[in-house]
């Protein structure tokens, strides 16, 4: 009996020692407004502990993380631990797992570290991530970890976080995207006007593009002034010498940028992705999606040479780099500019007149066919020879399409003719079995990733978060998700709080990830075990796509109450509202023949707009129209509205104006209500039908943004009231243009256009 008691005491002491021996690693993070100067102009940003990026946080598996956040901003903030398995209330999503950290208060995040790998952390409040709130988060393996890999895990390691900087305020960036401003395209040199199309021999391509109601081709949304690695455009790791191998722990902390990564010293060996080990795979280059992480190993082949590790955004406008080694700097080969008209031609061939995508029966998944490769000049062969042949041409036989389906995997960027080996998801393989419990029930979910570039609405199944309920899942089941990207842009889809298996053909050894970069027209399947509790965000990690509605919430049934959310329903409504805000657009022409302009508030569905024309004499008079409408349908080409019309123009004695339908015009003085609709026709012409309360009918055709050259835009309007207008605008700056136009009521004029 004494022996049993003694053994029990020893066991209790051992267990208690183990528990108390868990190391608590504390960080104190002070969030403050700051001023930075990346471009020669001082601009507002957010720094944590006085630095951008935020401090690198390092833990070892088995530690307890205790992170004290002191909010010294004038607004709420939060921190999300990207890729970490944490209790739901520690996940850092305002209005979903906690309330925002109020100004002047402290919030403590505390959670056990139960994994290893390269991760990062960032604000999940509004657009704060764009202006400084991102940083590396490194979780080291324990020294006795059985998965420790000699020659990989014991290499010198350098955290690398990629990001971008814009001098524009993020809210203004978001607003400009929603208002279809051409300014970012002008700054990037990607306008694809008719003059540029003619010069490139692609006039027909441009006409077909607009006939199918599409805007210019692009691979990224935002123009950035700088791209950064660890907060610098260029730096050097001079502590390494010839023969050294270095493990770069790379996180893409960019708000909306994908980055190509290549190395002047030779091949890149990929050893981990999204914090999970993979079997080493050697490639020439890889593209890292927004919020993804990759661990890569590079070697320094020669003495007295520093080799460039180059990060180039997908739109190839600029780059950032770090030189590894000492001595003479050897640069990596820069990536050439994209051939946008080749991409436009490809897009024309895949888009039907009804706005749907024609996938031609091809089995596209796991990034094995990069549709953007038609725009890569460095490749001698594009994935489907799309820049030599229009896939949608009427003379293509079904047999040809079947051949394409069979052979597309042989024509990707690993083609022998290109001699460039580029990483894709089909190459990733876990070193350990990742299969999920076979006996568990399976919950099958399907999502189409949808978007409307004309209005910058991003959605899932054509619904934004404010139009959808939480998706209920049950603990213990397998959640299998099929994702189809029915848009012409890539989307890095991130799941909070879980890793998922990517079903990439590796069977039991399918890789584990928490971000899936899904290319245009791809269909991918992921699955995860529902083994947590609470509400978890699932969203596109392009910040402006997420804030425009491309997100959902997985909610575990019968979850325990969250003590940080006293009113869960009210908080969720605020989260929904965040990605469906109203955006303002306004412009005014100060011209020699009068003053005309418009103002508009729009969100995902609703439009509140007013326009005015003010002459300088009674014969010119004034006119104003206000419309309140709601966009309907998948493509949002149709908008019914109610209207209010007020006008005055002094007519001559016995002068009568009749419209096209021989109805007497009341243009001389009228205040009327109306019902009508706008419909987007081919060539992006807006057809408007309006019935006024006196029975008069007006039909109108209008377009305001025909791109003649990089900066010159043409507009026209004609209606059945026998009114017409034609004009030109030269874009001088983001908010300034020079205009000239002729108006049937106000005559000829020229002036200055101010817009917001």
Residue, then its C-alpha position, 0 to 999 in steps of 0.5 A: x500500500x505504501x509503495x502504491x501511495x509513493x508511486x502515485x505521489x511521484x506520478x502527481x509530481x511528474x505530471x504537475x512538473x510537466x504542466x508547470x514546465x510549459x514555457x509562457x512566452x510573452x510579447x507586448x505589442x503597442x499599436x500606434x499611428x505613425x508616419x512613413x516615407x517609402x516614396x519621398x512623401x510622408x504618409x500615415x501608417x500603423x506601426x507596432x512597437x514602432x516598426x513595419x512589418x510588425x515584430x517577428x514572433x517566435x515560439x516553440x511547439x509546447x509553449x504558451x503564447x501570451x500576447x498583450x496588445x495595447x491599442x493606442x489608435x483612435x479606432x478599434x483593432x485586432x490581431x489574427x494568428x494566420x494558420x494557427x490552431x487556437x481556441x475560437x475566442x483567440x482567433x482575432x476576427x472582430x464581430x465574429x470571435x471577439x469585439x474590436x479592441x477599443x482605443x486606449x485599452x489592452x487585450x490579452x491573447x493567450x493560447x497553447x502552441x500545438x504545431x510548428x511551421x512558418x506562419x504570420x499574423x495581421x490585423x483583421x480590422x478593416x483595411x489596417x493590414x494594408x498600412x503596416x499591420x502584418x508580421x512573421x510568426x515562426x513556430x519552431x519544432x521541439x528538439x526531440x520532434x520525430x519529424x525533425x529533418x536533418x539538413x533542412x530543419x537545422x539550416x540557418x533560417x531567415x524570416x521573409x515577409x513580402x508586402x506592398x505599399x501604396x501612398x493612397x489611403x486604403x479606403x480610397x483604394x477600395x472606393x476607386x476599385x468599386x467606381x471602376x476608375x482607370x487610374x490604377x491601369x494608367x499608372x501600371x500601363x495596362x489600359x488596353x485602349x483601342x489605340x494600343x489594340x490597333x498598335x498591337x494588331x488586336x483591334x478585333x480582340x478589343x472589339x470582341x472583348x467589349x462586345x461581350x461586355x467585359x472590361x480590360x484584362x488584368x491580373x491584379x487590381x491595385x497599383x502599388x508604389x513599392x514592393x517590400x521584403x521585410x519592409x525594404x525594397x532591397x537588402x542583403x544577407x551578408x552573413x552567408x558564404x559560398x557553400x551555405x544553404x539557407x532556409x527562407x521562411x517566406x510569408x506573403x503579407x501583401x494585401x492583394x499581391x501575388x509574387x513570383x519568386x526566383x533566385x539568381x543562384x540557381x534552383x529553389x527547393x520547396x520544403x514546406x507550405x502553409x506551415x506544413x512539411x512537404x517532400x522536398x521539390x526542386x523548381x526554377x520558380x514559384x508564385x506565392x498567393x496572398x497569405x500563403x507561406x513557403x519554406x524554401x532552401x537556396x544555396x550560395x554556389x560561388x565565393x565572393x558573390x551575393x545572389x539575388x532572391x527576387x520577388x516580382x508581383x504578378x503584374x510585373x510592375x516593380x519588384x523587391x529583392x534580398x541579396x544572399x551572400x557577400x561580394x559582387x551582386x548577381x541579379x536574377x533575370x527580371x520578368x518581362x512585361x505581360x502581353x495583356x492582349x493575348x490574355x484578352x483574346x483568351x478571355x474572349x474565347x472563354x466568355x459567353x455572351x450571357x456572362x458565363x464561362x465556357x470551360x470546354x470540358x477541360x479538367x483543370x485543377x491544382x494549378x497545372x494549367x495557369x491560364x495567365x501563362x498566355x501572357x508570359x513572354x518568357x515562355x516559348x509555348x503557352x499552356x494551350x497555344x492560346x495566343x496562336x489560336x482562338x479556343x472559341x473559334x467556330x472552326x474548332x471541332x469537338x475532337x480538338x477540344x477532347x485532344x486539349x483535355x487530354x494533353x493540357x498537362x503536357x503544355x503547362x509551364x514545365x514544357x521542355x520547350x520552355x525549360x522553366x520548372x514552375x511549382x504547382x500544387x500537384x507537386x506537393x506531397x506530405x511526408x506523412x499520411x494525412x487521411x481523415x477518419x474513414x468512418x466519419x460522416x461526410x458533409x459535401x459543400x460546393x461553392x462557385x467563386x463569382x465576381x463582377x469586375x464592372x462593379x467590383x463585386x466579389x461573391x460566392x454563389x453570387x451572394x456576398x456575406x450580407x446575403x448569406x447565413x452561417x454554414x452549420x457543420x457538426x463536430x466529428x464530420x468530414x467537411x469536403x468542399x468543391x470550389x470552382x472559380x467562375x471568375x477571371x482572377x485568382x483567389x487565395x481562399x483561407x480557412x481559419x483555425x483548420x488545415x485542410x487536405x488538398x486532393x491533388x492526386x497524392x492519395x494518403x499523402x495529400x498535402x495539408x494547407x490553410x490557403x488554396x490559390x485557385x486559378x481562373x476556371x479551376x475546380x479544386x477539392x479540399x477536405x478537413x476534419x471538423x474538430x473545433x468549436x465556434x465560428x470560423x471565417x472562410x474568405x478570399x485573402x485578397x483584402x479588397x475581395x474579402x471586403x467586397x463580400x467573398x467570404x463565409x462563416x463555418x459555424x459548429x452546431x451546439x458551440x459553447x457561448x463566446x464570452x467575448x461576444x455578449x450579443x452574438x447576433x448583433x455582432x454578426x450583422x456588423x460583420x456582414x455590413x463591413x463587406x457591403x458598404x456604400x461607396x461614393x463617387x462624384x464628378x463635375x465638369x466646369x465648362x464654358x457652356x455650363x456645369x454638369x456632374x453626377x454623384x452616386x452611392x452604391x453597394x453590392x445591389x443598391x445604387x443611389x445616383x443623381x446627375x445635373x446640368x446647369x446652364x449659364x442662361x435661361x435658354x440653357x436652364x437646368x436639369x437634374x435626375x435622381x434614380x434609386x435602383x437595385x441591380x438584379x441578376x448574376x451579372x448585374x446588367x439589369x437595374x430597375x429604378x424609381x426616378x425623380x426629374x426636375x428641369x427648366x429651359x425657357x422656350x421661345x414664344x409658341x415654341x413646342x418640342x415633341x419627342x420621338x414618339x410625338x409626345x409633347x415635351x414639358x422640358x420648359x418646366x417640369x417636376x416628374x416621378x418615373x419608373x424605369x430600368x438600365x440594361x448593359x448592352x454589348x459594347x458596354x452601352x447602357x440602354x435606359x427606359x423611363x416612363x414618367x408619371x404623365x405617360x411620357x416615355x424616354x429611351x436612351x443609349x449612353x456610354x461614358x468611358x470608351x478608351x481611345x488611348x491610354x488617357x483619352x476617353x470618349x462619351x456619347x448619349x442619345x435619347x428619344x427626347x431628341x437630346x444628344x451629347x458627345x464628348x472627350x475627356x483627357x485624364x490628367x491625374x487621379x482626380x483631374x481631367x480636361x474635357x470638351x463636349x457638345x450638348x444639344x441643349x447647351x451647345x459646345x464647351x470645354x473645361x475641367x473635370x474634377x472627380x472623386 
